[in-house]
Amino acid sequence: MSKAHRGKGIKELANHGRGTCPVCNHEGVKVLYEQEIDGKKVKICKICKATLANKK
């Protein structure tokens, strides 16, 4: 079976979901994961999300 709809949700986002992560300042990474940092909800990359989850 084909997977024709894979990634369809991020194609509708600006720059296909890519940008600069506010935590690690990497550029051109997928910034898809919403996380609350210092009382603000920001979108961060996958690596920073895993790092924050492992610190808890």
Long-range contacts (C-beta under 8 A, 24 or more apart in sequence): 19-43, 21-45, 21-48, 23-48, 23-52, 24-48
